Amino acid sequence: MVNSADTLAKLFRIDRECRHLEHALAALQWDQETNLPPKGVEDRSEQLAMLEGISHERLIAGETGRLLESLESTSENPRGDEGLPDIDRDFLRVLRRKYDKAVKLPADFVTAAARAEGLSQAAWSQARKNNDFASFLPHLETMIEFSRKKAEYWGFGGQNGDRAALYDGLLDIYEPGMPAPEIDTVFLPLRDRLVTLLKKIKLCPPPDTSFLSQPFDAERQARLNRRLMDYLGFDRRRGRLDISAHPFTTTLGSDDVRITTRYFQNNLLSGVFSVIHESGHAFYEMGFPPELRGTSLADGASMAFHESQSRFWENVIGRSRPFWEGFFPILKDGFPDQLKAVDSETFYRAVNLVKPANIRVDADEVSYALHIILRFELEKRLISGELSAEKLPEVWRQYTQEYLGLESDTDADGALQDVHWSQGSFGYFPSYALGNLYGLQIRKAILKDIPDFESHVARGDFGAIRAWLGDHVYRWGCRLAPAELLFKITGEKLSVIPFLEYIEAKYTELYGL
Ligand code: ZN
């Protein structure tokens, strides 16, 4: 007879140690992105690799597997002993999943993949700079091969080498339980409706954005963005804002969640919307309840759930008319010369300019999902072998024309523009667009409980909204699988309708369609 309280305590201790190591890694990575002098990179890479190794070892040590099994948690029955409280069973499920993902990959495979990824990313960076897809091609092929192999080790694709199912194994890393055919059911209608909407918008005169092309001093932007964080209710005793080349959020502890942004003198909006986006991620990370703290359950339900939170703040709140009614006076106070002739309505229209372009990260709310669907379609075919890596640039151009109505001029701004595939991260992209869909399903649910949502936003009073998100989203951490959590919050399965209704209504009004 096993003493389950004892066994659980041991598993929680292992998990806690791994979390501490992850947070220590996060601190070193954060420092690397924000403060590290250039020559410090080499030592830092070794430190990171060593800590990663220790953390991995700690997790996959034989003890973890034995303890999980003694509580009846197996790959087939991850939640283990039915007599245990729900929260402990959820913990077992999450730990079993982490353990399986780690232990099923042979050590020599992990080492070889890490080395190949390093080389591939370096080659990509050069190739992008030189607009030279051919030099990256062999690395891309290697990354595809490693990714297929990884999915196979995890048990996807079966003995018959079903390569389409291998892609499901990669999706499962980011969005557990969401295979490609299910994503197809929402992405196909989404693509068709957005392509139509975009065509209509293109025929309309664009809003005035001329005042945005003035210089906006970076120091002043930094001051303004700190005011913006306070305005949103970001508790700066539990986090901070710094500058990095690419904006990100990282968690160093339950009460230490850091965000970054960047400032371009000629692009005021880039800094502002990064801060709102990353604050949305940070609110999620700060909002896990006390009983989950310090455990693996204190995490987002999935990559798409995390994106649902950042995009909810960035788009649903940050790109709304009531938000700019409230915040524009503060912005204007920061830049009185540049914005003296502008009012909040003009500014609201300018931040919602729809202008399809080749680069995904600069995309507006209407074309963004099309960039994602394009990548989803292509990576699915790359993994299945239906599309050869060699043909990628050509097919990329063809899809860009079909979806966005654009001629893409270079591979650097085409198939080479994102870092993801060079790191072997296939299956990651869909979470960005799924996050938009979840976010709008969540908005629909909030509106039922807070019918005067917009007036809260206009007053800059986000307390009730954050409390609602806390009660319905944050409190679960990653206790539930994404589909289960979505159903619990909204009473609905994954649906494209709330997003389409929102986006069509908003842009029909904005552009007078
Ligand atoms: Zn994000």
Residues whose N, C-alpha, C, O or C-beta is under 5 A from the ligand:
A	BS01	ZN	S310
